[in-house]
């Protein structure tokens, strides 16, 4: 799916034909070309019409590129990742959508294999107000990056809520499921942090005026996006530390509960030991045991067992073992 937004002497408009791009560029229009998926002719268009380097074309059409920025002289090639967290399917699952941007002072090309919420939001913003396109592709690129980080923040907030819920579950009902969830959240946060840190570095380079493709007037806006990515990376670090603490707390709670169980079993075994000894003594079948023919021998043995058990319980309580 191809969408072309352009602004020129005749005003703003949209198109869905790559064949219209050369005429728009020749007329000096500001152009944003967005390509979703790997449609026919994309590679040829990138190489022949936009004159991109073959390595840049290869990187654009491939997936799983790390966030990065490369200066090819006449244009900037930027790779960033949007974020998707499917709460309904698996609240610990974190998915990313790769977004490639090629930026020049006159045109912006974006490519994403899957639908991008940030790109869609930028398009809707252009429909309401075309000012970003009128000011140049650098401002359109900022709009996209700003929406990318906007979709990070709800995901980070969701992690905060999950960790709070997890900490309550640690105290109320620690179980292997809680432990599995801790590890899932740690993996997701590790991935979130890794992506945010790389993209923070990309935004840092874009925000400090290193590239001519970014207008000087747009630099404060890029610095704002950079600050947001710093916040995301810092929160990811903070939540990872909280999860490490939650893991330690889980192990401590399980260990304490095991100690309580072992303590109870030990007390029961200790109480049974003298009772078993008394029963063993009076269970011997020697002929000349005085109590064997005593009328109250049975009651005496039971009373002795109860007295010994009660004495041991009182002793345990005195020693504060109970």
VOGU-36421 format. One record per residue (C-alpha): residue number from 1; residue in three letters; y, z, x. Coordinates in nm, 3 decimals. Layout:
<nuros>
   pos   code        yy        zz        xx
   NUM    Ala         Y         Z         X
...
</nuros>
This chain:
<nuros>
   pos   code        yy        zz        xx
     1    Unk     0.000     0.000     0.000
     2    Unk     0.333    -0.112     0.144
     3    Unk     0.675     0.020     0.041
     4    Unk     0.996    -0.108     0.197
     5    Unk     1.329     0.065     0.142
     6    Unk     1.637    -0.112     0.275
     7    Unk     2.014    -0.079     0.275
     8    Unk     2.250    -0.358     0.365
     9    Unk     2.567    -0.535     0.264
    10    Unk     2.427    -0.596    -0.086
    11    Unk     2.335    -0.231    -0.134
    12    Unk     1.999    -0.054    -0.148
    13    Unk     1.671    -0.198    -0.268
    14    Unk     1.294    -0.178    -0.238
    15    Unk     1.018    -0.429    -0.173
    16    Unk     0.642    -0.438    -0.127
    17    Unk     0.618    -0.753     0.087
    18    Unk     0.600    -0.739     0.465
    19    Unk     0.725    -1.098     0.465
    20    Unk     1.068    -0.972     0.359
    21    Unk     1.116    -0.756     0.668
    22    Unk     1.223    -1.024     0.921
    23    Unk     1.505    -1.145     0.694
    24    Unk     1.620    -0.789     0.630
    25    Unk     1.626    -0.709     1.000
    26    Unk     1.808    -1.034     1.079
    27    Unk     2.070    -0.943     0.819
    28    Unk     2.130    -0.609     0.993
    29    Unk     1.992    -0.394     0.709
    30    Unk     1.870    -0.038     0.760
    31    Unk     1.498    -0.049     0.679
    32    Unk     1.221     0.203     0.617
    33    Unk     0.872     0.053     0.603
    34    Unk     0.594     0.283     0.480
    35    Unk     0.230     0.174     0.503
    36    Unk    -0.050     0.373     0.344
    37    Unk    -0.404     0.286     0.452
    38    Unk    -0.515     0.005     0.680
    39    Unk    -0.425    -0.300     0.478
    40    Unk    -0.469    -0.654     0.598
    41    Unk    -0.195    -0.773     0.825
    42    Unk    -0.067    -0.434     0.940
    43    Unk    -0.175    -0.479     1.301
    44    Unk    -0.035    -0.832     1.312
    45    Unk     0.291    -0.718     1.153
    46    Unk     0.331    -0.437     1.406
    47    Unk     0.267    -0.661     1.702
    48    Unk     0.445    -0.981     1.600
    49    Unk     0.728    -0.869     1.373
    50    Unk     0.814    -0.523     1.505
    51    Unk     0.716    -0.614     1.863
    52    Unk     0.527    -0.292     1.929
    53    Unk     0.321    -0.238     2.242
    54    Unk    -0.053    -0.298     2.191
    55    Unk    -0.128     0.063     2.289
    56    Unk     0.117     0.188     2.026
    57    Unk    -0.044    -0.038     1.764
    58    Unk    -0.388     0.094     1.860
    59    Unk    -0.271     0.456     1.835
    60    Unk    -0.110     0.396     1.495
    61    Unk    -0.427     0.250     1.345
    62    Unk    -0.649     0.521     1.491
    63    Unk    -0.694     0.869     1.348
    64    Unk    -0.715     1.211     1.511
    65    Unk    -0.424     1.166     1.748
    66    Unk    -0.270     1.494     1.861
    67    Unk     0.098     1.554     1.774
    68    Unk     0.303     1.379     2.039
    69    Unk     0.614     1.172     2.112
    70    Unk     0.634     0.867     2.338
    71    Unk     0.943     0.676     2.439
    72    Unk     0.877     0.302     2.469
    73    Unk     1.238     0.225     2.554
    74    Unk     1.336     0.027     2.244
    75    Unk     1.166     0.266     2.003
    76    Unk     1.014     0.611     1.969
    77    Unk     0.653     0.663     1.867
    78    Unk     0.594     1.002     1.700
    79    Unk     0.270     1.153     1.571
    80    Unk     0.285     1.458     1.343
    81    Unk     0.045     1.617     1.096
    82    Unk     0.101     1.723     0.740
    83    Unk    -0.109     2.005     0.607
    84    Unk    -0.324     2.043     0.297
    85    Unk    -0.503     2.359     0.185
    86    Unk    -0.741     2.318    -0.109
    87    Unk    -0.726     2.654    -0.287
    88    Unk    -0.959     2.549    -0.568
    89    Unk    -1.240     2.417    -0.348
    90    Unk    -1.234     2.650    -0.050
    91    Unk    -0.939     2.875     0.016
    92    Unk    -1.020     2.893     0.388
    93    Unk    -1.040     2.517     0.437
    94    Unk    -0.744     2.358     0.614
    95    Unk    -0.704     1.979     0.616
    96    Unk    -0.440     1.767     0.786
    97    Unk    -0.289     1.426     0.716
    98    Unk    -0.184     1.233     1.024
    99    Unk     0.156     1.067     0.999
   100    Unk     0.274     0.808     1.254
   101    Unk     0.644     0.725     1.285
   102    Unk     0.805     0.447     1.487
   103    Unk     1.181     0.492     1.506
   104    Unk     1.463     0.262     1.619
   105    Unk     1.837     0.271     1.541
   106    Unk     1.782     0.002     1.273
   107    Unk     1.440     0.061     1.122
   108    Unk     1.173     0.323     1.067
   109    Unk     0.802     0.251     1.026
   110    Unk     0.566     0.518     0.892
   111    Unk     0.189     0.495     0.858
   112    Unk    -0.062     0.734     0.704
   113    Unk    -0.420     0.663     0.605
   114    Unk    -0.422     0.924     0.326
   115    Unk    -0.146     1.000     0.073
   116    Unk     0.128     1.211     0.230
   117    Unk     0.316     1.464     0.019
   118    Unk     0.605     1.465     0.266
   119    Unk     0.647     1.087     0.253
   120    Unk     0.625     1.090    -0.126
   121    Unk     0.890     1.363    -0.143
   122    Unk     1.118     1.164     0.090
   123    Unk     1.078     0.855    -0.131
   124    Unk     1.165     1.053    -0.442
   125    Unk     1.469     1.192    -0.262
   126    Unk     1.581     0.839    -0.176
   127    Unk     1.549     0.738    -0.539
   128    Unk     1.789     1.017    -0.635
   129    Unk     2.026     0.972    -0.341
   130    Unk     2.022     0.687    -0.088
   131    Unk     2.257     0.862     0.153
   132    Unk     1.987     0.928     0.415
   133    Unk     1.901     0.556     0.438
   134    Unk     2.268     0.461     0.446
   135    Unk     2.324     0.696     0.740
   136    Unk     2.035     0.541     0.933
   137    Unk     1.661     0.566     1.002
   138    Unk     1.711     0.881     1.209
   139    Unk     1.816     1.069     0.897
   140    Unk     1.523     0.928     0.698
   141    Unk     1.288     1.046     0.972
   142    Unk     1.449     1.390     0.951
   143    Unk     1.395     1.395     0.573
   144    Unk     1.024     1.326     0.624
   145    Unk     0.986     1.589     0.897
   146    Unk     1.177     1.842     0.687
   147    Unk     0.939     1.789     0.396
   148    Unk     0.641     1.815     0.633
   149    Unk     0.745     2.165     0.741
   150    Unk     0.831     2.256     0.380
   151    Unk     0.465     2.206     0.291
   152    Unk     0.360     2.431     0.579
   153    Unk     0.541     2.735     0.446
   154    Unk     0.342     2.777     0.118
   155    Unk     0.021     2.748     0.320
   156    Unk     0.141     3.021     0.558
   157    Unk     0.236     3.240     0.261
   158    Unk    -0.112     3.185     0.114
   159    Unk    -0.266     3.310     0.439
   160    Unk    -0.051     3.623     0.409
   161    Unk    -0.183     3.689     0.059
   162    Unk    -0.543     3.626     0.166
   163    Unk    -0.515     3.867     0.458
   164    Unk    -0.373     4.140     0.231
   165    Unk    -0.663     4.088    -0.010
   166    Unk    -0.905     4.094     0.279
   167    Unk    -0.770     4.423     0.412
   168    Unk    -0.820     4.587     0.072
   169    Unk    -1.175     4.451     0.055
   170    Unk    -1.248     4.600     0.399
   171    Unk    -1.191     4.950     0.263
   172    Unk    -1.330     4.908    -0.088
   173    Unk    -1.633     4.684    -0.043
   174    Unk    -1.711     4.578     0.316
   175    Unk    -1.990     4.321     0.316
   176    Unk    -2.116     4.024     0.521
   177    Unk    -1.915     3.795     0.290
   178    Unk    -1.597     3.968     0.404
   179    Unk    -1.697     3.914     0.766
   180    Unk    -1.763     3.543     0.701
   181    Unk    -1.422     3.511     0.538
   182    Unk    -1.254     3.673     0.837
   183    Unk    -1.407     3.415     1.071
   184    Unk    -1.318     3.126     0.839
   185    Unk    -0.958     3.240     0.819
   186    Unk    -0.945     3.282     1.197
   187    Unk    -1.066     2.926     1.250
   188    Unk    -0.813     2.789     1.002
   189    Unk    -0.529     2.988     1.158
   190    Unk    -0.631     2.874     1.506
   191    Unk    -0.610     2.514     1.390
   192    Unk    -0.278     2.579     1.214
   193    Unk    -0.134     2.739     1.525
   194    Unk    -0.254     2.460     1.752
   195    Unk    -0.095     2.194     1.531
   196    Unk     0.227     2.391     1.481
   197    Unk     0.270     2.456     1.853
   198    Unk     0.229     2.087     1.942
   199    Unk     0.465     1.980     1.666
   200    Unk     0.712     2.248     1.772
   201    Unk     0.721     2.086     2.116
   202    Unk     0.776     1.742     1.957
   203    Unk     1.064     1.874     1.745
   204    Unk     1.215     2.048     2.045
   205    Unk     1.241     1.717     2.229
   206    Unk     1.383     1.544     1.923
   207    Unk     1.642     1.817     1.860
   208    Unk     1.794     1.841     2.208
   209    Unk     1.944     1.488     2.220
   210    Unk     1.694     1.344     2.463
   211    Unk     1.656     1.012     2.277
   212    Unk     1.921     0.759     2.178
   213    Unk     1.729     0.676     1.859
   214    Unk     1.833     1.014     1.715
   215    Unk     2.203     1.007     1.616
   216    Unk     2.411     1.293     1.751
   217    Unk     2.515     1.388     1.398
   218    Unk     2.148     1.431     1.305
   219    Unk     2.065     1.673     1.589
   220    Unk     2.160     1.992     1.396
   221    Unk     1.920     1.888     1.119
   222    Unk     1.638     1.834     1.369
   223    Unk     1.712     2.174     1.523
   224    Unk     1.673     2.328     1.178
   225    Unk     1.328     2.169     1.141
   226    Unk     1.243     2.287     1.492
   227    Unk     1.337     2.645     1.396
   228    Unk     1.104     2.623     1.096
   229    Unk     0.813     2.514     1.316
   230    Unk     0.887     2.806     1.549
   231    Unk     0.858     3.035     1.248
   232    Unk     0.527     2.875     1.144
   233    Unk     0.383     2.912     1.495
   234    Unk     0.500     3.275     1.521
   235    Unk     0.354     3.362     1.180
   236    Unk     0.024     3.197     1.273
   237    Unk     0.011     3.415     1.588
   238    Unk     0.095     3.724     1.386
   239    Unk    -0.174     3.652     1.126
   240    Unk    -0.435     3.588     1.395
   241    Unk    -0.357     3.931     1.540
   242    Unk    -0.388     4.082     1.192
   243    Unk    -0.728     3.919     1.148
   244    Unk    -0.840     4.049     1.486
   245    Unk    -0.736     4.394     1.368
   246    Unk    -0.917     4.335     1.038
   247    Unk    -1.232     4.240     1.230
   248    Unk    -1.211     4.561     1.434
   249    Unk    -1.151     4.758     1.113
   250    Unk    -1.453     4.594     0.950
   251    Unk    -1.678     4.685     1.242
   252    Unk    -1.537     5.038     1.241
   253    Unk    -1.592     5.083     0.866
   254    Unk    -1.947     4.948     0.887
   255    Unk    -2.017     5.172     1.187
   256    Unk    -1.876     5.477     1.006
   257    Unk    -2.085     5.405     0.698
   258    Unk    -2.393     5.365     0.914
   259    Unk    -2.312     5.696     1.080
   260    Unk    -2.283     5.863     0.737
   261    Unk    -2.621     5.721     0.636
   262    Unk    -2.781     5.835     0.961
   263    Unk    -2.620     6.178     0.920
   264    Unk    -2.763     6.214     0.569
   265    Unk    -3.108     6.101     0.679
   266    Unk    -3.098     6.337     0.975
   267    Unk    -3.009     6.633     0.752
   268    Unk    -3.287     6.548     0.509
   269    Unk    -3.536     6.514     0.794
   270    Unk    -3.417     6.843     0.946
   271    Unk    -3.457     7.023     0.613
   272    Unk    -3.805     6.879     0.566
   273    Unk    -3.923     6.984     0.912
   274    Unk    -3.961     7.362     0.849
   275    Unk    -4.086     7.296     0.494
   276    Unk    -4.352     7.067     0.638
   277    Unk    -4.438     7.333     0.897
   278    Unk    -4.484     7.601     0.629
   279    Unk    -4.691     7.364     0.414
   280    Unk    -4.901     7.278     0.718
   281    Unk    -4.965     7.640     0.802
   282    Unk    -5.070     7.734     0.451
   283    Unk    -5.266     7.416     0.415
   284    Unk    -5.511     7.523     0.687
   285    Unk    -5.855     7.619     0.550
   286    Unk    -5.936     7.913     0.773
   287    Unk    -6.153     8.170     0.596
   288    Unk    -5.963     8.482     0.708
   289    Unk    -5.604     8.378     0.623
   290    Unk    -5.465     8.680     0.429
   291    Unk    -5.246     8.480     0.192
   292    Unk    -5.520     8.242     0.075
   293    Unk    -5.659     8.488    -0.179
   294    Unk    -5.327     8.652    -0.265
   295    Unk    -5.228     8.614    -0.629
   296    Unk    -4.863     8.542    -0.546
   297    Unk    -4.927     8.340    -0.228
   298    Unk    -4.827     8.007    -0.388
   299    Unk    -4.498     8.143    -0.518
   300    Unk    -4.434     8.314    -0.186
   301    Unk    -4.480     7.988     0.003
   302    Unk    -4.244     7.802    -0.232
   303    Unk    -3.987     8.078    -0.210
   304    Unk    -4.011     8.081     0.167
   305    Unk    -3.952     7.705     0.176
   306    Unk    -3.650     7.736    -0.056
   307    Unk    -3.509     8.027     0.144
   308    Unk    -3.543     7.845     0.474
   309    Unk    -3.380     7.529     0.327
   310    Unk    -3.093     7.729     0.179
   311    Unk    -3.040     7.914     0.504
   312    Unk    -3.025     7.584     0.697
   313    Unk    -2.775     7.434     0.449
   314    Unk    -2.552     7.740     0.482
   315    Unk    -2.574     7.715     0.859
   316    Unk    -2.482     7.342     0.851
   317    Unk    -2.181     7.417     0.629
   318    Unk    -2.077     7.705     0.859
   319    Unk    -2.087     7.463     1.156
   320    Unk    -1.893     7.207     0.945
   321    Unk    -2.168     6.950     0.976
   322    Unk    -2.155     6.898     0.601
</nuros>
